[in-house]
Amino acid sequence: MSAAGHGRGDGSRSTPLRVDAQRNLEHVLRAAREVFGELGYGAPMEDVARRARVGVGTVYRRFPSKDVLVRRIAEEETSRLTDQARSALGQEDEPWSALSRFLRTSVASGAGRLLPPQVLRVGVADEGEGSEFDAARVPQQRTQPGTGELRLVPEEPVLGPDDDAGAAALLEVVGQLVDRARAAGELRTDVSVSDVLLVIATAAPSLPDAAQQAAASARLLDILLEGLRSRPV
């Protein structure tokens, strides 16, 4: 009887541990999105742990290195952007509405603050060597705290070689949105996929007040969208 009771005790303890572990994982991922969104992918793991209100050892038990955590967040954001682009492509018949819907949805979700720098670099590379944008001066997706100014970032690996398929899928579907809008004469002929991704990155400032941030993003995106549209000659 005591053995049976002991068995039930182990079982009753194991379930709460699994629930706690899942809860901790969710807290860590949420904190990582917030911290990396505010400070960039260079933020230390200790900042993520403090935001998640767990010990840094808990973070490392789930993610043995910072690169693993960064890749998890970057993969999720790339996948989310791809889904948003596909949704806009499939639900909007009018090309400009599809492109603007994608941009508004992406900016409102804050995805631009977590857009992997490698995706921006791949987009620039796809335009060829003659592009006016070059990978060395692609701006980071976030602002320096308290400055409101975009900062330049060095190239740093975020997605690994195995993740190129995810980046390629994003670029491919955004390319369809761009091609449709350009073919309809609604998008400037010199606008590229790189430019669209840059708009997503630029139009997602990180401000301390949520209402101000939403208003600033909406206003900035309106201005950027006007800049993308073609004008009668």
trRosetta pair geometry for C-beta under 8 A, 3 or more apart (Angstrom, degrees):
i j d omega theta_ij theta_ji phi_ij phi_ji
1 4 5.7 -51 -150 34 33 109
1 5 6.3 33 151 -18 65 105
2 5 5.5 -53 -148 37 35 113
2 6 6.2 40 150 -24 66 102
3 6 5.5 -51 -150 33 32 113
3 7 6.5 36 150 -22 64 101
4 7 5.5 -51 -154 31 35 113
4 8 6.6 32 151 -17 66 101
5 8 5.8 -53 -151 35 35 108
5 9 6.4 39 149 -24 65 103
6 9 5.5 -52 -153 31 34 115
6 10 6.7 35 152 -19 66 99
7 10 5.9 -52 -154 31 34 109
7 11 6.5 29 151 -15 65 106
8 11 5.6 -57 -151 40 36 111
8 12 6.1 34 154 -22 70 106
9 12 5.8 -56 -145 36 30 108
9 13 6.4 24 157 -16 64 107
10 13 5.9 -62 -151 38 30 106
10 14 6.2 31 154 -28 67 108
11 14 5.8 -52 -144 28 32 111
11 15 7.0 32 162 -20 63 100
12 15 6.6 -51 -157 26 31 108
12 16 7.6 22 155 -5 60 104
13 16 6.4 -62 -160 40 39 104
13 17 6.4 38 150 -22 71 110
14 17 5.6 -59 -152 36 35 115
14 18 6.5 34 154 -21 68 103
15 18 5.8 -54 -151 33 33 109
15 19 6.5 31 153 -16 66 105
16 19 5.4 -55 -147 39 37 113
16 20 6.0 38 154 -21 70 105
17 20 5.6 -53 -145 37 31 111
17 21 6.2 33 154 -22 64 105
18 21 5.7 -52 -146 34 31 112
18 22 6.5 30 155 -17 64 104
19 22 5.9 -56 -150 37 31 109
19 23 6.2 31 152 -19 65 108
20 23 5.6 -55 -146 38 32 112
20 24 6.2 34 155 -20 66 105
21 24 5.7 -53 -147 36 30 112
21 25 6.4 34 152 -21 63 104
22 25 5.6 -52 -150 33 33 114
22 26 6.5 32 152 -18 65 103
23 26 5.8 -54 -151 36 32 110
23 27 6.4 33 151 -19 65 106
24 27 5.5 -54 -147 37 33 113
24 28 6.2 33 154 -21 67 105
24 52 7.5 73 -162 163 66 125
24 54 5.7 88 -147 -94 102 153
24 58 5.7 -102 -176 176 136 128
24 62 7.4 -168 117 -45 104 137
25 28 5.7 -55 -147 35 30 110
25 29 6.3 26 157 -15 65 107
25 62 5.7 160 -106 -125 86 148
26 29 5.9 -56 -145 38 30 108
26 30 6.2 29 157 -17 65 109
27 30 5.9 -57 -145 39 28 110
27 31 6.1 26 157 -17 64 111
27 52 4.3 110 139 -158 97 94
27 53 6.8 -77 178 48 139 84
27 54 6.4 120 102 -23 132 120
28 31 5.8 -57 -145 40 28 110
28 32 6.1 31 155 -24 64 107
28 48 6.5 51 -158 157 75 110
28 49 7.8 -6 -117 -97 92 53
28 52 4.8 16 -90 -112 51 159
28 54 6.7 -50 -72 37 93 140
28 58 7.2 -152 -71 122 127 99
28 59 5.5 157 -133 -111 128 80
28 62 6.1 146 63 58 166 153
28 63 7.5 -175 151 -2 142 118
28 69 7.7 -96 154 -130 112 123
29 32 5.6 -51 -144 33 30 113
29 33 6.6 32 155 -20 63 101
29 72 7.2 -93 -116 127 101 127
29 73 7.3 170 -152 -86 77 87
30 33 6.0 -53 -154 32 31 110
30 34 6.6 26 151 -15 64 108
30 52 7.2 128 65 -104 84 87
31 34 5.7 -59 -150 39 34 110
31 35 5.9 25 158 -14 71 111
31 48 5.1 119 119 -164 110 66
31 49 7.7 122 122 -67 154 11
31 51 3.7 150 -151 100 109 108
31 52 3.7 -102 -10 -59 154 82
32 35 5.9 -56 -136 42 28 105
32 36 5.7 18 168 -7 67 113
32 48 4.9 19 -87 -133 72 124
32 52 7.8 9 -32 -54 70 119
32 69 5.8 -138 -124 171 150 115
32 72 7.8 42 107 81 160 109
32 73 5.4 -135 129 -69 120 135
33 36 6.4 -59 -135 47 21 101
33 37 5.7 26 160 -25 60 117
33 73 6.0 178 -83 -138 69 118
33 114 6.4 -35 -145 -78 77 148
34 37 5.7 -60 -144 37 22 114
34 38 6.3 11 161 -11 62 111
34 51 5.9 -165 78 177 124 151
35 38 6.1 -63 -147 40 26 103
35 39 5.8 -27 174 27 66 113
35 43 4.9 -158 153 115 103 159
35 47 4.9 142 -149 125 138 110
35 48 5.1 -127 32 -85 157 67
35 51 5.4 -155 -55 -2 112 155
36 39 6.7 -74 -119 60 23 76
36 40 6.5 -40 -161 139 60 13
36 41 5.3 30 -146 -89 110 54
36 43 5.9 -141 -89 30 54 123
36 48 8.0 15 -35 -85 87 108
36 70 7.3 147 -108 -119 146 78
36 73 5.9 106 43 129 159 164
36 113 7.8 136 116 137 71 92
36 114 6.1 70 110 -112 112 93
37 110 6.2 13 -145 165 141 119
37 113 4.0 58 -152 124 83 130
37 114 5.5 -45 -87 -56 83 94
37 142 6.6 148 170 -92 40 124
37 206 6.4 147 141 -95 83 129
38 43 7.7 58 74 -65 82 149
38 113 7.6 23 -54 179 33 137
38 142 6.5 115 -179 -153 15 140
38 145 7.1 35 169 -77 97 103
38 206 5.0 159 -119 -178 61 155
39 42 7.1 -109 136 68 92 76
39 43 3.9 89 91 -72 129 119
39 47 6.9 -21 32 138 158 165
39 142 6.8 -29 20 121 1 161
39 145 7.4 -17 -94 -37 77 110
40 43 6.2 144 70 -27 59 86
40 140 5.8 -25 -105 -173 123 138
40 141 7.7 145 -106 53 77 80
40 142 5.2 -140 -63 40 77 133
40 153 7.0 175 -150 -96 142 141
41 70 5.2 74 -158 -137 113 121
41 73 8.0 -177 -109 77 98 130
41 74 7.6 18 -100 -64 137 112
41 116 8.0 47 -53 -125 149 65
41 117 7.5 -114 19 -8 136 109
41 156 7.0 -173 88 94 124 134
41 158 6.0 -59 -150 -105 174 116
42 153 8.0 -162 -26 -139 125 120
42 156 7.5 117 -73 18 92 176
43 47 4.9 -80 171 60 109 146
43 48 7.1 120 118 -44 113 86
44 47 5.2 110 66 -1 74 97
44 48 7.7 -135 109 1 49 86
44 66 7.8 -81 -150 -102 45 142
45 48 5.3 -51 -156 35 46 115
45 49 6.3 47 147 -21 73 102
45 56 5.9 95 122 -149 103 105
45 59 5.5 168 -179 114 108 147
45 60 7.1 61 165 -63 154 87
45 66 5.3 -125 -57 -90 108 100
45 69 7.2 121 -109 28 99 155
46 49 5.6 -51 -147 36 35 113
46 50 6.4 36 154 -19 66 103
46 56 5.4 -32 -102 -89 64 132
47 50 5.8 -52 -147 35 31 110
47 51 6.4 28 155 -16 64 107
48 51 5.9 -59 -150 38 30 108
48 52 6.1 19 156 -11 66 113
48 59 5.9 107 101 -121 115 150
48 69 7.2 26 -145 161 177 157
49 52 5.8 -64 -143 45 28 105
49 54 5.6 -100 -155 78 77 72
49 55 6.3 -20 -169 153 129 18
49 56 4.1 -87 -48 -85 166 63
49 58 7.0 129 -130 55 102 94
49 59 4.9 -102 -79 -21 95 132
50 53 7.3 26 -179 -75 33 42
52 58 7.8 -141 108 93 132 124
52 59 7.1 134 44 -76 149 105
54 58 4.1 -79 156 64 123 147
54 59 6.6 141 93 -44 116 80
55 58 4.9 109 62 -5 75 98
55 59 7.7 -138 103 0 49 82
56 59 5.4 -46 -158 32 47 115
56 60 6.4 40 148 -14 72 105
57 60 5.7 -58 -146 42 35 107
57 61 6.3 44 153 -29 67 100
58 61 5.7 -47 -149 25 32 114
58 62 7.0 19 156 -7 61 104
59 62 6.3 -69 -162 42 32 102
59 63 6.1 -36 165 43 71 101
59 69 7.3 -2 179 -77 102 148
60 63 6.5 -78 -122 73 31 62
60 64 6.2 56 -173 -125 73 34
60 65 8.0 45 -135 -68 85 26
62 69 7.9 73 103 -87 96 100
63 66 7.4 68 132 -103 120 24
63 68 4.5 -177 -162 92 87 111
63 69 4.0 57 176 -60 164 92
63 72 7.0 -104 -104 -1 126 138
64 68 5.9 66 48 5 70 153
65 68 5.0 106 59 -2 75 99
65 69 7.7 -145 98 2 46 84
66 69 5.7 -58 -155 39 42 109
66 70 6.0 41 150 -20 74 107
67 70 5.6 -55 -143 39 31 112
67 71 6.2 32 157 -21 65 106
67 157 7.7 12 -136 100 114 103
68 71 5.9 -54 -149 35 27 110
68 72 6.6 32 151 -23 61 104
69 72 5.6 -52 -151 30 33 114
69 73 6.6 26 155 -12 66 104
70 73 6.0 -58 -151 39 32 106
70 74 6.0 28 154 -17 67 112
70 158 5.8 -110 147 -144 115 79
71 74 5.6 -57 -139 43 31 111
71 75 5.9 34 160 -23 66 107
71 158 6.9 161 -90 168 59 58
71 159 6.6 115 -129 -111 84 46
71 160 6.4 -2 -117 -9 135 99
71 163 6.9 -151 -157 -51 103 151
72 75 6.0 -56 -147 35 24 110
72 76 6.5 22 155 -17 60 108
73 76 5.8 -58 -150 36 30 110
73 77 6.3 23 157 -14 66 109
73 114 6.1 -104 155 -164 106 126
74 77 6.0 -58 -145 39 29 106
74 78 6.2 30 157 -19 65 108
74 114 7.1 -155 -99 165 52 90
74 116 4.1 64 -153 -77 116 117
74 118 7.9 52 -175 33 143 109
74 158 4.8 149 -90 155 162 112
74 159 5.6 -139 128 -67 138 84
74 163 7.6 49 109 173 113 160
75 78 5.8 -56 -146 37 29 110
75 79 6.2 27 156 -17 64 109
75 159 7.2 123 -72 -113 74 97
75 163 6.1 -111 -94 -131 98 126
75 166 6.1 -36 -140 179 76 179
76 79 5.8 -58 -149 39 28 111
76 80 6.2 30 153 -22 65 107
77 80 5.5 -50 -143 35 33 113
77 81 6.4 34 157 -18 65 103
77 111 5.5 151 -161 -150 96 85
77 114 4.2 -153 -91 111 160 114
77 115 6.4 -138 138 -87 130 39
77 116 7.0 152 76 -29 117 82
78 81 5.9 -54 -150 36 29 109
78 82 6.4 31 151 -20 63 107
78 115 7.8 99 -82 -140 68 59
78 116 6.1 -19 -60 5 111 117
78 119 6.2 179 -107 -71 109 141
78 159 7.4 44 -37 -83 154 137
78 163 7.6 108 47 175 162 112
78 166 4.8 81 117 147 135 115
78 167 6.2 -62 -151 -81 143 58
78 170 5.5 -98 -169 -44 86 142
79 82 5.6 -55 -149 35 32 114
79 83 6.4 33 154 -19 65 104
79 166 6.2 -57 -66 -149 77 118
80 83 5.8 -53 -150 36 32 111
80 84 6.4 32 152 -19 65 106
80 109 7.0 -153 149 142 129 152
80 111 5.9 -153 99 -108 118 127
81 84 5.6 -54 -148 37 33 112
81 85 6.3 34 153 -20 66 105
81 106 5.8 48 -125 -122 87 118
81 111 5.2 148 -74 167 95 149
81 115 7.1 58 -54 -106 154 93
81 170 5.6 37 97 -132 111 121
81 200 7.4 65 -130 -177 128 163
82 85 5.7 -54 -149 35 31 111
82 86 6.4 29 154 -17 65 106
82 166 7.2 -120 -29 -168 147 73
82 169 5.2 27 -131 118 144 105
82 170 4.5 -98 -77 -89 94 73
82 173 5.9 106 -151 34 74 140
83 86 5.8 -55 -146 38 31 110
83 87 6.2 35 154 -23 65 106
84 87 5.7 -52 -147 34 30 114
84 88 6.5 29 155 -17 63 105
84 102 5.9 122 135 -142 93 74
84 105 4.9 -173 -160 110 121 127
84 106 5.4 147 111 -72 156 84
84 109 7.2 -132 -79 5 150 150
84 111 7.4 -138 6 -14 152 162
85 88 5.9 -55 -150 37 31 109
85 89 6.2 31 152 -20 65 109
85 102 5.1 46 -108 -136 60 132
85 106 7.9 24 -58 -61 78 125
85 170 6.9 121 12 -148 148 63
85 173 4.3 122 117 119 127 118
85 174 5.3 -79 -130 -71 150 68
85 177 6.2 -108 -159 -28 97 134
86 89 5.5 -56 -145 38 32 113
86 90 6.1 19 160 -11 67 112
86 173 5.5 -55 -68 -153 74 151
87 90 6.1 -65 -144 43 25 102
87 91 5.8 -4 169 2 66 121
87 102 7.9 148 69 -96 81 80
87 105 7.6 -87 79 111 126 175
88 91 6.5 -70 -129 48 22 94
88 92 5.6 -14 -176 13 65 121
88 98 4.7 122 153 -167 92 70
88 99 7.3 121 147 -74 138 18
88 101 4.4 168 -127 90 110 109
88 102 3.9 -103 10 -61 166 88
88 105 6.8 -158 -61 18 116 138
88 177 6.7 27 101 -103 120 130
89 92 7.3 -59 -113 46 11 87
89 98 5.7 73 -97 -170 40 130
89 102 7.7 33 -39 -65 72 127
89 173 6.3 -115 -21 -171 149 98
89 176 5.9 37 -121 103 139 125
89 177 6.0 -107 -81 -74 97 88
89 180 7.9 145 -130 1 88 152
91 98 7.8 149 69 -112 62 87
91 101 7.7 -113 81 125 105 163
92 95 8.0 132 122 -96 106 13
92 97 4.5 -154 -168 107 129 100
92 98 3.7 -179 82 -79 124 75
92 101 5.5 172 -43 11 149 146
93 97 7.7 24 60 60 51 128
93 98 7.8 -171 50 -50 10 112
94 97 4.1 64 78 14 105 116
94 98 6.7 -179 84 -17 52 85
94 184 7.9 114 -171 -154 64 168
95 98 5.7 -57 -149 32 30 112
95 99 6.5 23 159 -13 66 105
95 177 7.6 145 -163 -163 77 56
95 180 4.0 -161 -125 135 114 98
95 181 4.3 176 149 -84 110 55
95 183 7.2 -165 -100 60 166 85
95 184 4.3 174 37 0 143 145
95 186 5.9 158 89 38 109 134
95 187 7.8 -97 135 -18 118 109
96 99 5.8 -55 -147 39 35 107
96 100 6.0 25 159 -12 69 111
96 181 5.4 101 -83 -129 56 103
96 184 6.8 -122 -33 89 86 140
96 186 4.1 -99 -64 149 115 152
96 187 7.2 177 -99 -51 84 84
96 229 7.4 40 -135 -112 129 98
97 100 6.0 -58 -138 45 27 104
97 101 5.9 33 158 -25 64 109
98 101 5.8 -54 -145 33 24 112
98 102 6.6 26 155 -19 60 105
98 177 5.7 -147 122 -132 106 94
98 180 6.7 4 63 89 139 142
98 181 7.4 -146 64 -61 96 100
99 102 5.8 -55 -154 33 31 111
99 103 6.5 26 153 -15 65 107
99 177 4.7 135 -94 169 80 107
99 178 7.0 97 -111 -81 126 44
99 180 7.5 -172 -46 74 105 101
99 181 4.6 -7 -25 -54 146 145
99 187 6.9 54 18 -75 175 127
99 196 7.4 -97 -161 -124 105 130
99 228 7.9 -142 135 132 135 145
100 103 5.6 -54 -147 39 35 111
100 104 6.1 33 156 -18 68 107
100 225 5.8 55 -119 -136 104 133
101 104 5.9 -57 -144 39 29 107
101 105 6.1 26 159 -17 65 110
102 105 6.0 -59 -144 39 25 108
102 106 6.0 21 161 -17 64 113
102 174 7.5 166 153 -115 154 79
102 177 5.8 -38 8 -126 156 163
103 106 5.9 -60 -143 39 26 109
103 107 6.1 20 162 -14 65 111
103 196 7.1 -113 -84 -161 107 89
103 199 6.1 -24 -137 115 122 128
103 200 6.5 -133 -135 -78 72 82
103 203 7.5 47 177 52 100 154
103 221 6.4 158 141 -158 110 117
103 224 8.0 -149 178 98 143 118
103 225 6.7 159 92 -85 154 103
104 107 6.1 -58 -142 40 26 105
104 108 6.0 24 160 -18 64 112
104 221 6.4 121 -99 151 67 153
105 108 5.9 -59 -144 39 25 109
105 109 6.3 21 159 -18 62 111
106 109 6.0 -60 -149 36 27 109
106 111 4.8 -75 -166 50 77 127
106 112 6.5 90 142 -45 97 88
106 200 4.9 -37 123 -130 134 118
107 110 7.8 42 175 -69 34 26
107 111 7.6 -82 -75 42 21 84
107 112 5.9 9 -110 -13 62 128
107 200 6.1 -140 -70 -136 78 62
107 203 4.7 -37 -122 108 133 114
107 204 5.4 -155 -146 -71 71 90
107 217 5.3 167 158 177 111 115
107 221 5.2 -179 61 -80 174 138
108 214 7.6 40 -132 -135 77 88
108 217 7.0 146 -89 121 50 140
110 113 5.3 -31 179 22 82 115
110 114 7.2 53 132 1 84 102
110 204 5.8 126 -139 -159 47 127
111 114 6.1 -79 -160 52 44 93
111 115 6.4 70 144 -61 77 85
111 200 6.6 -34 91 177 97 119
111 204 7.3 -142 61 -81 45 161
112 115 5.4 -20 -144 -16 40 118
112 141 5.3 -173 152 -157 70 114
112 200 4.2 -167 -92 151 105 71
112 201 4.7 -179 -167 -100 98 28
112 202 7.2 -83 180 26 143 29
112 203 6.3 139 -18 63 173 68
112 204 3.3 158 66 7 119 137
113 141 5.0 161 -131 133 30 113
113 142 5.3 65 -147 -81 89 89
113 201 7.9 129 -74 -144 30 58
113 204 4.8 -124 -40 125 83 126
113 206 6.0 90 -118 -61 139 106
114 141 6.9 -122 -17 96 16 155
115 119 5.9 -102 174 63 88 131
115 120 6.6 86 130 -45 115 101
115 141 5.2 147 41 -81 93 148
115 197 6.8 158 -176 -173 151 95
115 200 6.2 106 -57 110 149 114
115 201 5.2 -96 47 -86 140 93
116 119 4.7 98 70 -6 88 100
116 120 7.6 -159 100 0 54 81
116 158 4.3 -168 -152 98 105 141
116 159 5.3 60 166 -29 162 105
116 167 7.4 -85 69 -93 130 110
117 120 5.5 -54 -158 37 45 113
117 121 6.3 43 148 -20 73 104
117 138 7.0 140 -153 97 87 129
117 140 7.3 -38 -88 -115 112 68
117 141 7.9 -137 -74 -15 73 101
117 153 6.3 -103 -104 90 146 132
117 155 7.0 -178 133 -133 131 52
117 156 6.5 69 55 50 146 79
117 158 5.8 124 38 -6 83 132
118 121 5.3 -53 -145 38 38 113
118 122 6.2 42 154 -22 69 100
118 157 7.0 34 -66 -141 129 46
118 158 5.2 -151 -5 46 110 96
118 159 4.7 -127 62 32 147 101
118 167 6.6 -75 115 -97 100 151
119 122 5.7 -48 -146 34 32 111
119 123 6.4 35 152 -20 62 105
119 159 7.3 78 -47 -5 79 140
119 167 5.0 -155 -103 -133 81 103
119 170 6.3 -15 -144 81 127 146
119 171 7.4 -169 -161 -56 86 97
119 197 6.6 -149 130 -157 101 146
120 123 5.6 -55 -151 35 31 114
120 124 6.5 30 152 -18 65 104
120 135 7.6 136 118 -131 87 76
120 138 4.8 142 141 176 131 152
120 194 7.3 81 -161 -145 64 81
120 197 5.8 -174 -104 128 71 129
120 198 7.0 91 -136 -79 109 72
120 201 6.6 18 -85 -47 131 153
121 124 5.6 -53 -149 36 34 110
121 125 6.3 36 153 -21 66 105
121 135 4.5 51 -130 -134 89 119
121 138 6.6 -133 -74 9 66 155
121 155 6.6 64 -86 -121 150 105
122 125 5.6 -55 -147 36 32 112
122 126 6.5 38 153 -27 64 103
122 164 7.9 152 -103 -141 147 82
122 167 5.3 97 25 156 164 132
122 168 7.7 -106 167 -76 150 59
122 171 6.3 -104 118 -57 116 145
123 126 5.8 -51 -153 26 31 114
123 127 7.3 31 151 -23 60 100
123 171 6.0 -168 -90 -112 81 113
123 192 7.6 139 169 129 97 107
123 193 5.3 -133 -148 112 104 98
123 194 4.1 149 139 -94 105 71
123 197 5.0 -159 -42 26 174 149
124 127 6.0 -56 -164 23 38 111
124 131 6.1 -166 -164 88 75 157
124 133 5.4 -114 -122 109 109 105
124 134 6.6 114 179 -142 138 23
124 135 4.9 173 81 -72 148 77
124 138 6.4 -118 -42 -66 143 126
124 194 5.0 89 -82 -120 55 138
125 135 6.9 16 -54 -59 83 126
126 171 6.6 151 -33 -173 161 142
126 193 6.6 -10 82 58 138 128
126 194 7.2 -180 57 -49 97 101
127 130 7.7 -114 135 68 88 66
127 131 3.8 68 108 -75 127 133
127 133 7.3 66 51 55 155 98
127 192 5.2 20 -99 -166 122 163
127 193 7.7 -160 -64 46 96 85
127 194 5.4 -53 -34 -10 132 135
128 131 6.0 136 68 -31 65 90
131 134 6.9 153 88 -73 96 59
131 192 7.3 -53 -126 9 119 166
131 194 6.8 51 -161 35 149 161
133 137 7.4 -135 -161 76 66 91
133 138 6.7 64 174 -85 110 81
133 194 5.7 -171 63 140 145 140
133 195 7.7 176 -18 -74 145 69
133 198 7.2 -124 -120 -63 160 150
134 137 5.8 55 70 27 82 93
134 138 7.7 -127 98 -38 37 78
135 138 5.8 -27 -150 -12 41 115
135 155 6.6 31 146 -79 115 116
136 152 8.0 24 150 -175 60 125
136 155 7.5 -61 -103 -35 58 101
137 152 5.8 -47 -140 -126 59 127
138 152 7.7 117 72 -140 38 78
138 153 7.7 -45 86 50 79 86
138 198 7.2 -124 -146 -103 90 102
139 150 4.1 12 -170 160 138 133
139 151 7.0 124 -155 70 85 26
139 152 6.0 -75 -110 -92 58 57
139 153 7.7 87 -170 5 32 86
139 198 7.6 85 40 -150 95 95
139 201 6.8 156 85 126 89 125
139 202 6.8 65 74 -88 133 89
140 150 6.5 173 54 -170 71 83
140 151 5.3 -6 28 73 122 76
140 152 6.8 151 -15 -142 89 12
140 153 4.3 87 -69 -25 106 120
140 201 7.8 -151 145 177 26 120
141 201 4.2 -101 -106 -152 84 90
141 202 7.9 -105 -131 -57 57 33
141 204 6.5 0 179 68 95 115
142 151 7.9 -19 84 34 70 98
142 206 5.4 5 -150 -4 91 129
143 147 6.2 -155 168 70 99 85
143 148 5.6 -3 -172 -128 150 20
143 149 6.3 122 -148 57 98 28
143 150 6.2 -72 -100 -85 73 45
143 151 7.3 118 -145 -7 39 89
143 205 5.4 18 -16 -147 130 85
143 206 5.6 -159 36 41 92 86
144 147 4.1 22 77 25 105 129
144 149 6.3 -6 28 62 105 80
144 151 5.4 79 -44 -36 102 128
145 206 7.8 -53 -92 100 67 116
148 205 7.0 14 -140 -154 69 137
148 207 8.0 30 -100 -93 89 92
150 202 6.8 -38 -78 -123 144 82
153 156 7.1 -68 155 4 111 109
157 160 7.0 51 173 -87 117 58
159 163 3.8 -121 -170 89 103 136
159 164 7.1 137 133 -68 123 48
159 166 7.2 -140 -143 65 140 115
159 167 6.0 150 94 -44 170 123
160 163 5.3 97 55 5 62 104
161 164 6.0 -19 -167 -21 45 112
162 165 7.7 -33 167 10 48 101
163 166 5.1 -38 -174 30 75 116
163 167 6.5 73 133 -16 82 99
164 167 5.6 -57 -151 42 41 110
164 168 5.9 43 151 -23 72 108
165 168 5.6 -54 -143 38 30 113
165 169 6.3 35 155 -24 64 103
166 169 5.7 -51 -149 30 30 112
166 170 6.7 30 153 -17 62 103
167 170 5.8 -54 -154 34 34 111
167 171 6.4 28 153 -14 67 108
168 171 5.8 -57 -145 41 32 108
168 172 6.0 36 155 -26 66 108
169 172 5.7 -53 -145 33 28 114
169 173 6.6 16 162 -10 64 107
170 173 6.5 -65 -149 40 26 98
170 174 6.2 19 159 -11 65 113
171 174 5.9 -59 -141 44 28 107
171 175 6.0 39 155 -29 63 108
171 193 5.9 71 -154 161 81 151
172 175 5.5 -56 -153 31 26 117
172 176 7.0 30 149 -22 61 98
173 176 5.5 -41 -154 25 40 114
173 177 7.0 42 148 -17 63 98
174 177 5.5 -49 -155 34 40 114
174 178 6.4 40 148 -18 68 105
174 193 5.3 106 111 -144 110 101
174 196 5.8 179 179 95 119 140
174 197 6.8 52 164 -59 168 91
175 178 5.6 -55 -146 39 34 112
175 179 6.1 34 156 -21 68 107
175 193 5.1 -31 -83 -80 74 132
176 179 5.8 -53 -142 37 30 110
176 180 6.3 30 159 -19 64 107
177 180 6.1 -58 -150 35 26 109
177 181 6.5 18 158 -12 63 110
177 196 7.4 133 90 -150 118 166
178 181 6.1 -63 -148 41 28 105
178 182 6.1 24 157 -17 66 112
178 187 6.6 -153 -157 132 62 169
178 191 6.8 -148 -149 115 107 97
178 192 7.1 32 -166 -170 156 27
178 193 5.5 -118 -11 -77 157 69
178 196 6.0 -124 -77 -28 113 144
179 182 5.8 -59 -144 40 28 109
179 183 6.0 27 159 -20 66 109
180 183 5.9 -56 -144 37 27 109
180 184 6.4 20 157 -15 63 110
181 184 5.8 -59 -147 39 30 109
181 186 5.0 -87 -168 75 79 102
181 187 3.8 72 125 -26 106 125
182 185 7.8 45 175 -69 33 23
182 186 7.8 -105 -79 55 20 62
182 187 4.5 -65 -75 69 60 113
182 188 7.9 -42 -111 79 87 28
182 189 6.3 98 -152 -112 108 53
182 191 7.1 -161 -83 63 107 98
184 187 7.6 72 58 4 86 85
185 230 5.9 -101 170 62 60 156
186 229 6.4 -49 173 -141 68 81
186 230 6.0 -166 -173 23 15 106
187 191 5.3 -100 168 53 103 136
187 228 6.1 -30 -139 158 82 92
187 229 6.9 -76 -107 -119 41 38
187 230 6.0 41 87 -29 10 98
188 191 4.6 101 69 -21 91 105
188 228 6.1 -133 11 -173 104 44
188 229 6.9 78 -34 110 85 14
188 230 5.1 159 -77 -83 49 69
188 231 8.0 9 -88 2 93 76
189 230 7.2 61 -26 -100 70 117
191 195 4.9 -111 -157 69 73 150
191 196 7.1 79 166 -49 105 85
191 228 5.4 69 -107 -148 154 84
192 195 4.9 112 53 0 67 98
192 196 7.4 -126 103 -1 44 85
193 196 5.7 -53 -153 34 38 112
193 197 6.4 33 152 -14 68 105
194 197 5.9 -60 -150 40 31 107
194 198 6.1 33 151 -23 66 109
195 198 5.4 -56 -147 36 31 115
195 199 6.5 39 151 -25 64 99
195 228 7.3 151 134 -110 124 102
196 199 5.6 -46 -153 26 34 114
196 200 6.9 34 149 -17 62 100
196 228 7.8 70 -91 -123 75 143
197 200 5.6 -49 -154 33 38 113
197 201 6.5 35 149 -16 67 105
198 201 5.6 -54 -147 39 35 111
198 202 5.9 28 157 -16 69 112
199 202 5.9 -60 -138 42 27 105
199 203 5.7 11 169 -10 66 119
199 221 7.4 88 171 -127 103 75
199 224 4.9 145 -139 157 107 142
199 225 7.9 96 -164 -67 145 58
199 228 7.2 -16 -75 -58 152 132
200 203 6.5 -61 -130 41 19 100
200 204 6.9 10 167 -17 55 117
201 204 6.8 -81 -162 30 22 106
202 220 7.3 -138 128 156 88 130
202 224 7.0 145 87 -91 121 149
203 217 5.7 91 160 -154 80 74
203 220 4.8 179 -131 107 80 112
203 221 4.5 80 -164 -77 145 82
203 224 5.8 -102 -70 12 124 151
204 217 6.0 29 -109 -119 45 118
205 213 6.5 -146 88 -139 83 80
205 216 5.6 -51 49 117 128 132
205 217 6.5 -153 30 -74 79 78
205 220 7.2 108 -11 -4 110 159
206 213 7.0 -4 -147 -123 28 127
207 212 4.9 -103 125 101 146 106
207 213 4.0 -171 47 -78 103 85
207 216 6.1 102 -20 22 146 147
208 212 7.7 21 64 56 60 129
209 212 3.9 65 80 15 110 113
209 213 6.5 179 87 -16 55 85
210 213 5.6 -55 -146 35 30 114
210 214 6.4 29 157 -18 65 104
211 214 5.9 -53 -149 35 31 109
211 215 6.3 27 155 -15 64 109
212 215 5.8 -58 -145 41 31 109
212 216 6.0 30 157 -19 67 109
213 216 5.8 -55 -142 38 27 109
213 217 6.2 28 158 -19 63 108
214 217 5.9 -56 -147 36 27 111
214 218 6.3 25 157 -17 64 108
215 218 5.9 -56 -147 37 29 109
215 219 6.2 25 157 -16 65 110
216 219 5.9 -58 -145 40 29 109
216 220 6.0 25 159 -16 66 111
217 220 6.0 -58 -143 40 26 107
217 221 6.1 25 159 -19 64 110
218 221 5.9 -58 -146 37 26 109
218 222 6.5 32 154 -24 62 104
219 222 5.8 -51 -153 29 31 114
219 223 6.8 26 152 -15 63 104
220 223 5.8 -57 -155 36 35 110
220 224 6.2 29 152 -16 68 109
221 224 5.6 -56 -142 41 35 110
221 225 6.0 39 157 -24 68 104
222 225 5.9 -54 -147 33 26 111
222 226 6.7 29 154 -19 60 104
223 226 5.9 -55 -156 33 31 112
223 227 6.7 31 148 -19 63 106
224 227 5.4 -55 -154 35 37 115
224 228 6.6 36 150 -22 67 104
225 228 5.6 -55 -151 32 36 112
225 229 6.8 40 154 -30 66 101
226 229 6.0 -49 -151 20 34 113
